[in-house]
């Protein structure tokens, strides 16, 4: 019931507003609109006089060019010629002394080459992992083949797991002088090394492990 009353009230208010607007528009349109017959006149004048522009030309007189006499050439300077030496150059005369070539016994003669252990030639430093929050180190163990290349690289101990992978990648890029035994290059097993990572702050101070 209340919904019907609201609906009827809304229709009545809308009808009243519509009638008021219609009455206001009618009052405004009822006035007469008169057009102005007189138009504004525009006036302007054109100056037909021409002004004469005088161009003056100045005659430029060129002065006579003076003739310049060229200076005489410089006097010739006599140069002293070096005299050739009259004394002969001393010469050393001699002969290679005669000597007998020593005879070597192939059975008793032997070239001995000293043995040596694998020696590092190139060690490329590792890349600092971006997740590292402080300094650290890793101990690695690997073998060196007869060509001097590391293989079987294992990280035995690391202060942080983030340093393990960069350490192994760094060792694989190293280069060694191979181990020599009886004059031949052989593989070297069980080479141990330690890789240290130094992390610094904004001021350049090293962060401890």
Phi and psi restraints in degrees (value plus and minus 20) as a CYANA .aco file:
   2 UNK   PHI     -83.7   -43.7
   2 UNK   PSI     -52.1   -12.1
   3 UNK   PHI     -86.5   -46.5
   3 UNK   PSI     -57.3   -17.3
   4 UNK   PHI     -88.5   -48.5
   4 UNK   PSI     -58.2   -18.2
   5 UNK   PHI     -84.3   -44.3
   5 UNK   PSI     -62.4   -22.4
   6 UNK   PHI     -83.2   -43.2
   6 UNK   PSI     -59.6   -19.6
   7 UNK   PHI     -85.0   -45.0
   7 UNK   PSI     -63.0   -23.0
   8 UNK   PHI     -86.3   -46.3
   8 UNK   PSI     -61.2   -21.2
   9 UNK   PHI     -83.1   -43.1
   9 UNK   PSI     -58.8   -18.8
  10 UNK   PHI     -85.0   -45.0
  10 UNK   PSI     -59.8   -19.8
  11 UNK   PHI     -84.7   -44.7
  11 UNK   PSI     -59.1   -19.1
  12 UNK   PHI     -85.8   -45.8
  12 UNK   PSI     -62.5   -22.5
  13 UNK   PHI     -85.6   -45.6
  13 UNK   PSI     -60.7   -20.7
  14 UNK   PHI     -85.5   -45.5
  14 UNK   PSI     -58.6   -18.6
  15 UNK   PHI     -86.5   -46.5
  15 UNK   PSI     -57.8   -17.8
  16 UNK   PHI     -86.6   -46.6
  16 UNK   PSI     -62.8   -22.8
  17 UNK   PHI     -85.2   -45.2
  17 UNK   PSI     -60.4   -20.4
  18 UNK   PHI     -83.9   -43.9
  18 UNK   PSI     -61.3   -21.3
  19 UNK   PHI     -86.9   -46.9
  19 UNK   PSI     -59.1   -19.1
  20 UNK   PHI     -85.6   -45.6
  20 UNK   PSI     -61.9   -21.9
  21 UNK   PHI     -85.6   -45.6
  21 UNK   PSI     -60.5   -20.5
  22 UNK   PHI     -82.8   -42.8
  22 UNK   PSI     -61.6   -21.6
  23 UNK   PHI     -85.6   -45.6
  23 UNK   PSI     -60.4   -20.4
  24 UNK   PHI     -85.5   -45.5
  24 UNK   PSI     -60.6   -20.6
  25 UNK   PHI     -86.8   -46.8
  25 UNK   PSI     -56.6   -16.6
  26 UNK   PHI     -87.7   -47.7
  26 UNK   PSI     -59.0   -19.0
  27 UNK   PHI     -86.2   -46.2
  27 UNK   PSI     -59.9   -19.9
  28 UNK   PHI     -89.4   -49.4
  28 UNK   PSI     -55.9   -15.9
  29 UNK   PHI     -99.1   -59.1
  29 UNK   PSI     -40.4    -0.4
  30 UNK   PHI     -85.0   -45.0
  30 UNK   PSI     -49.9    -9.9
  31 UNK   PHI     -83.3   -43.3
  31 UNK   PSI     127.4   167.4
  32 UNK   PHI    -103.9   -63.9
  32 UNK   PSI     123.9   163.9
  33 UNK   PHI    -131.6   -91.6
  33 UNK   PSI      95.1   135.1
  34 UNK   PHI    -127.0   -87.0
  34 UNK   PSI     109.2   149.2
  35 UNK   PHI    -103.0   -63.0
  35 UNK   PSI     123.1   163.1
  36 UNK   PHI    -100.8   -60.8
  36 UNK   PSI     108.1   148.1
  37 UNK   PHI    -101.8   -61.8
  37 UNK   PSI     -51.1   -11.1
  38 UNK   PHI    -103.4   -63.4
  38 UNK   PSI     111.1   151.1
  39 UNK   PHI    -127.1   -87.1
  39 UNK   PSI     128.6   168.6
  40 UNK   PHI     -89.7   -49.7
  40 UNK   PSI     118.7   158.7
  41 UNK   PHI    -119.1   -79.1
  41 UNK   PSI     111.9   151.9
  42 UNK   PHI    -123.7   -83.7
  42 UNK   PSI     112.2   152.2
  43 UNK   PHI    -148.4  -108.4
  43 UNK   PSI     118.5   158.5
  44 UNK   PHI    -171.8  -131.8
  44 UNK   PSI     134.2   174.2
  45 UNK   PHI    -140.5  -100.5
  45 UNK   PSI     124.3   164.3
  46 UNK   PHI    -129.0   -89.0
  46 UNK   PSI     105.3   145.3
  47 UNK   PHI     -99.7   -59.7
  47 UNK   PSI      93.1   133.1
  48 UNK   PHI    -112.0   -72.0
  48 UNK   PSI     -21.7    18.3
  49 UNK   PHI     -97.1   -57.1
  49 UNK   PSI     119.5   159.5
  50 UNK   PHI    -129.3   -89.3
  50 UNK   PSI     118.9   158.9
  51 UNK   PHI    -119.0   -79.0
  51 UNK   PSI     115.7   155.7
  52 UNK   PHI    -105.7   -65.7
  52 UNK   PSI     111.7   151.7
  53 UNK   PHI    -126.6   -86.6
  53 UNK   PSI     100.4   140.4
  54 UNK   PHI    -114.3   -74.3
  54 UNK   PSI     110.2   150.2
  55 UNK   PHI    -130.9   -90.9
  55 UNK   PSI      99.3   139.3
  56 UNK   PHI    -120.2   -80.2
  56 UNK   PSI     117.7   157.7
  57 UNK   PHI    -138.1   -98.1
  57 UNK   PSI     106.2   146.2
  58 UNK   PHI    -117.3   -77.3
  58 UNK   PSI     110.0   150.0
  59 UNK   PHI    -100.7   -60.7
  59 UNK   PSI     106.5   146.5
  60 UNK   PHI    -119.0   -79.0
  60 UNK   PSI     103.6   143.6
  61 UNK   PHI    -115.8   -75.8
  61 UNK   PSI     109.4   149.4
  62 UNK   PHI    -113.8   -73.8
  62 UNK   PSI     105.3   145.3
  63 UNK   PHI     -91.8   -51.8
  63 UNK   PSI     137.0   177.0
  64 UNK   PHI     -89.2   -49.2
  64 UNK   PSI     120.0   160.0
  65 UNK   PHI    -102.2   -62.2
  65 UNK   PSI     107.5   147.5
  66 UNK   PHI    -101.6   -61.6
  66 UNK   PSI     122.7   162.7
  67 UNK   PHI    -103.5   -63.5
  67 UNK   PSI     113.2   153.2
  68 UNK   PHI    -129.2   -89.2
  68 UNK   PSI     107.1   147.1
  69 UNK   PHI    -105.6   -65.6
  69 UNK   PSI     114.7   154.7
  70 UNK   PHI     -91.7   -51.7
  70 UNK   PSI     120.7   160.7
  71 UNK   PHI     -90.0   -50.0
  71 UNK   PSI     135.9   175.9
  72 UNK   PHI     -87.9   -47.9
  72 UNK   PSI     133.6   173.6
  73 UNK   PHI     -86.4   -46.4
  73 UNK   PSI     132.7   172.7
  74 UNK   PHI     -86.4   -46.4
  74 UNK   PSI     133.4   173.4
  75 UNK   PHI     -88.8   -48.8
  75 UNK   PSI     129.3   169.3
  76 UNK   PHI     -95.4   -55.4
  76 UNK   PSI     113.2   153.2
  77 UNK   PHI    -121.3   -81.3
  77 UNK   PSI     107.9   147.9
  78 UNK   PHI     -97.5   -57.5
  78 UNK   PSI     107.5   147.5
  79 UNK   PHI    -120.7   -80.7
  79 UNK   PSI     116.1   156.1
  80 UNK   PHI    -101.0   -61.0
  80 UNK   PSI     111.4   151.4
  81 UNK   PHI    -109.0   -69.0
  81 UNK   PSI     116.2   156.2
  82 UNK   PHI     -89.5   -49.5
  82 UNK   PSI     113.1   153.1
  83 UNK   PHI    -103.6   -63.6
  83 UNK   PSI     122.2   162.2
  84 UNK   PHI     -94.4   -54.4
  84 UNK   PSI     122.6   162.6
  85 UNK   PHI     -87.4   -47.4
  85 UNK   PSI     123.3   163.3
  86 UNK   PHI    -116.6   -76.6
  86 UNK   PSI     -38.7     1.3
  87 UNK   PHI    -108.3   -68.3
  87 UNK   PSI     113.7   153.7
  88 UNK   PHI     -90.8   -50.8
  88 UNK   PSI     129.8   169.8
  89 UNK   PHI     -94.1   -54.1
  89 UNK   PSI     114.5   154.5
  90 UNK   PHI     -86.9   -46.9
  90 UNK   PSI     119.4   159.4
  91 UNK   PHI    -143.4  -103.4
  91 UNK   PSI     125.1   165.1
  92 UNK   PHI    -121.6   -81.6
  92 UNK   PSI     105.6   145.6
  93 UNK   PHI    -133.1   -93.1
  93 UNK   PSI     117.7   157.7
  94 UNK   PHI    -193.2  -153.2
  94 UNK   PSI     156.6   196.6
  95 UNK   PHI    -158.8  -118.8
  95 UNK   PSI     133.9   173.9
  96 UNK   PHI     -91.8   -51.8
  96 UNK   PSI     108.2   148.2
  97 UNK   PHI     -86.7   -46.7
  97 UNK   PSI     126.9   166.9
  98 UNK   PHI    -100.3   -60.3
  98 UNK   PSI     114.3   154.3
  99 UNK   PHI    -170.1  -130.1
  99 UNK   PSI     135.3   175.3
 100 UNK   PHI    -107.9   -67.9
 100 UNK   PSI     115.2   155.2
 101 UNK   PHI     -90.1   -50.1
 101 UNK   PSI     108.3   148.3
 102 UNK   PHI     -87.5   -47.5
 102 UNK   PSI     124.5   164.5
 103 UNK   PHI    -115.9   -75.9
 103 UNK   PSI     112.2   152.2
 104 UNK   PHI    -129.8   -89.8
 104 UNK   PSI     115.9   155.9
 105 UNK   PHI    -106.7   -66.7
 105 UNK   PSI      96.7   136.7
 106 UNK   PHI     -84.1   -44.1
 106 UNK   PSI     -47.3    -7.3
 107 UNK   PHI     -94.6   -54.6
 107 UNK   PSI     -57.7   -17.7
 108 UNK   PHI    -111.5   -71.5
 108 UNK   PSI     -36.6     3.4
 109 UNK   PHI    -108.7   -68.7
 109 UNK   PSI     110.2   150.2
 110 UNK   PHI    -170.5  -130.5
 110 UNK   PSI     112.0   152.0
 111 UNK   PHI    -108.4   -68.4
 111 UNK   PSI     100.1   140.1
 112 UNK   PHI    -121.2   -81.2
 112 UNK   PSI     110.0   150.0
 113 UNK   PHI    -130.0   -90.0
 113 UNK   PSI     106.2   146.2
 114 UNK   PHI     -88.3   -48.3
 114 UNK   PSI     120.7   160.7
 115 UNK   PHI     -94.4   -54.4
 115 UNK   PSI     135.7   175.7
 116 UNK   PHI    -171.9  -131.9
 116 UNK   PSI     136.4   176.4
 117 UNK   PHI    -108.3   -68.3
 117 UNK   PSI     148.7   188.7
 118 UNK   PHI     -83.9   -43.9
 118 UNK   PSI     113.4   153.4
 119 UNK   PHI    -141.9  -101.9
 119 UNK   PSI     114.4   154.4
 120 UNK   PHI     -91.4   -51.4
 120 UNK   PSI     118.2   158.2
 121 UNK   PHI    -129.6   -89.6
 121 UNK   PSI     -71.8   -31.8
 122 UNK   PHI    -148.1  -108.1
 122 UNK   PSI     108.4   148.4
 123 UNK   PHI    -148.9  -108.9
 123 UNK   PSI      86.2   126.2
 124 UNK   PHI    -104.3   -64.3
 124 UNK   PSI     105.5   145.5
 125 UNK   PHI     -86.9   -46.9
 125 UNK   PSI     132.5   172.5
 126 UNK   PHI     -96.6   -56.6
 126 UNK   PSI     145.9   185.9
 127 UNK   PHI    -112.4   -72.4
 127 UNK   PSI     110.4   150.4
 128 UNK   PHI     -86.2   -46.2
 128 UNK   PSI     103.1   143.1
 129 UNK   PHI     -85.6   -45.6
 129 UNK   PSI     119.3   159.3
 130 UNK   PHI     -87.3   -47.3
 130 UNK   PSI     -41.3    -1.3
 131 UNK   PHI    -105.6   -65.6
 131 UNK   PSI     -23.0    17.0
 132 UNK   PHI     -88.7   -48.7
 132 UNK   PSI     114.4   154.4
 133 UNK   PHI    -127.2   -87.2
 133 UNK   PSI     -31.4     8.6
 134 UNK   PHI    -176.7  -136.7
 134 UNK   PSI     153.2   193.2
 135 UNK   PHI     -90.2   -50.2
 135 UNK   PSI     145.0   185.0
 136 UNK   PHI    -189.9  -149.9
 136 UNK   PSI    -197.4  -157.4
 137 UNK   PHI    -172.1  -132.1
 137 UNK   PSI     144.2   184.2
 138 UNK   PHI    -158.1  -118.1
 138 UNK   PSI     117.2   157.2
 139 UNK   PHI    -120.8   -80.8
 139 UNK   PSI     108.1   148.1
 140 UNK   PHI    -143.9  -103.9
 140 UNK   PSI     133.7   173.7
 141 UNK   PHI    -152.8  -112.8
 141 UNK   PSI     116.0   156.0
 142 UNK   PHI    -175.1  -135.1
 142 UNK   PSI     151.4   191.4
 143 UNK   PHI    -133.1   -93.1
 143 UNK   PSI     136.4   176.4
 144 UNK   PHI    -141.2  -101.2
 144 UNK   PSI     105.0   145.0
 145 UNK   PHI     -99.4   -59.4
 145 UNK   PSI     151.9   191.9
 146 UNK   PHI     -81.4   -41.4
 146 UNK   PSI     -38.2     1.8
 147 UNK   PHI    -107.0   -67.0
 147 UNK   PSI     -24.6    15.4
 148 UNK   PHI      70.5   110.5
 148 UNK   PSI      -5.0    35.0
 149 UNK   PHI    -123.1   -83.1
 149 UNK   PSI     112.9   152.9
 150 UNK   PHI     -91.9   -51.9
 150 UNK   PSI     129.6   169.6
 151 UNK   PHI    -173.5  -133.5
 151 UNK   PSI     150.5   190.5
 152 UNK   PHI      34.7    74.7
 152 UNK   PSI      28.4    68.4
 153 UNK   PHI     -99.7   -59.7
 153 UNK   PSI     108.3   148.3
 154 UNK   PHI    -154.0  -114.0
 154 UNK   PSI     113.4   153.4
 155 UNK   PHI    -109.3   -69.3
 155 UNK   PSI      89.1   129.1
 156 UNK   PHI     -99.9   -59.9
 156 UNK   PSI     -52.8   -12.8
 157 UNK   PHI    -174.1  -134.1
 157 UNK   PSI     116.1   156.1
 158 UNK   PHI    -158.1  -118.1
 158 UNK   PSI     120.2   160.2
 159 UNK   PHI     -90.1   -50.1
 159 UNK   PSI     -41.4    -1.4
 160 UNK   PHI    -168.7  -128.7
 160 UNK   PSI     125.7   165.7
 161 UNK   PHI     -85.9   -45.9
 161 UNK   PSI     -41.1    -1.1
 162 UNK   PHI     -90.1   -50.1
 162 UNK   PSI     -38.7     1.3
 163 UNK   PHI    -110.6   -70.6
 163 UNK   PSI     -28.3    11.7
 164 UNK   PHI     -88.6   -48.6
 164 UNK   PSI     -73.3   -33.3
 165 UNK   PHI     -85.4   -45.4
 165 UNK   PSI     -65.1   -25.1
 166 UNK   PHI     -81.5   -41.5
 166 UNK   PSI     -52.0   -12.0
 167 UNK   PHI     -86.9   -46.9
 167 UNK   PSI     -64.8   -24.8
 168 UNK   PHI     -85.4   -45.4
 168 UNK   PSI     -62.1   -22.1
 169 UNK   PHI     -82.6   -42.6
 169 UNK   PSI     -57.0   -17.0
 170 UNK   PHI     -87.7   -47.7
 170 UNK   PSI     -63.4   -23.4
 171 UNK   PHI     -84.7   -44.7
 171 UNK   PSI     -56.8   -16.8
 172 UNK   PHI     -83.8   -43.8
 172 UNK   PSI     -37.7     2.3
 173 UNK   PHI    -114.4   -74.4
 173 UNK   PSI     -21.3    18.7
 174 UNK   PHI     -95.0   -55.0
 174 UNK   PSI     144.1   184.1
 175 UNK   PHI    -155.7  -115.7
 175 UNK   PSI     114.7   154.7
 176 UNK   PHI    -144.4  -104.4
 176 UNK   PSI     133.9   173.9
 177 UNK   PHI     -98.0   -58.0
 177 UNK   PSI     104.5   144.5
 178 UNK   PHI     -86.5   -46.5
 178 UNK   PSI     143.2   183.2
 179 UNK   PHI     -92.5   -52.5
 179 UNK   PSI     117.4   157.4
 180 UNK   PHI    -133.0   -93.0
 180 UNK   PSI     106.3   146.3
 181 UNK   PHI    -152.9  -112.9
 181 UNK   PSI      99.0   139.0
 182 UNK   PHI      35.7    75.7
 182 UNK   PSI      19.0    59.0
 183 UNK   PHI      58.6    98.6
 183 UNK   PSI     -11.5    28.5
 184 UNK   PHI    -144.0  -104.0
 184 UNK   PSI     123.9   163.9
 185 UNK   PHI    -100.8   -60.8
 185 UNK   PSI     107.3   147.3
 186 UNK   PHI    -148.1  -108.1
 186 UNK   PSI     150.4   190.4
 187 UNK   PHI     -97.4   -57.4
 187 UNK   PSI     127.0   167.0
 188 UNK   PHI    -136.3   -96.3
 188 UNK   PSI     106.1   146.1
 189 UNK   PHI    -130.5   -90.5
 189 UNK   PSI     131.5   171.5
 190 UNK   PHI      54.4    94.4
 190 UNK   PSI      14.9    54.9
 191 UNK   PHI     -98.6   -58.6
 191 UNK   PSI     109.1   149.1
 192 UNK   PHI    -135.7   -95.7
 192 UNK   PSI     123.4   163.4
 193 UNK   PHI    -172.5  -132.5
 193 UNK   PSI     142.7   182.7
 194 UNK   PHI    -144.6  -104.6
 194 UNK   PSI     112.0   152.0
 195 UNK   PHI    -131.2   -91.2
 195 UNK   PSI     106.4   146.4
 196 UNK   PHI    -129.0   -89.0
 196 UNK   PSI     115.4   155.4
 197 UNK   PHI    -130.0   -90.0
 197 UNK   PSI     101.4   141.4
 198 UNK   PHI    -128.7   -88.7
 198 UNK   PSI      94.9   134.9
 199 UNK   PHI    -127.1   -87.1
 199 UNK   PSI     110.4   150.4
 200 UNK   PHI    -135.8   -95.8
 200 UNK   PSI     136.4   176.4
 201 UNK   PHI    -109.8   -69.8
 201 UNK   PSI    -188.9  -148.9
 202 UNK   PHI     -85.2   -45.2
 202 UNK   PSI     -47.6    -7.6
 203 UNK   PHI    -108.6   -68.6
 203 UNK   PSI     -21.1    18.9
 204 UNK   PHI      70.5   110.5
 204 UNK   PSI     -14.3    25.7
 205 UNK   PHI    -101.7   -61.7
 205 UNK   PSI     118.0   158.0
 206 UNK   PHI     -96.1   -56.1
 206 UNK   PSI     108.6   148.6
 207 UNK   PHI    -100.6   -60.6
 207 UNK   PSI     105.8   145.8
 208 UNK   PHI     -87.4   -47.4
 208 UNK   PSI     142.6   182.6
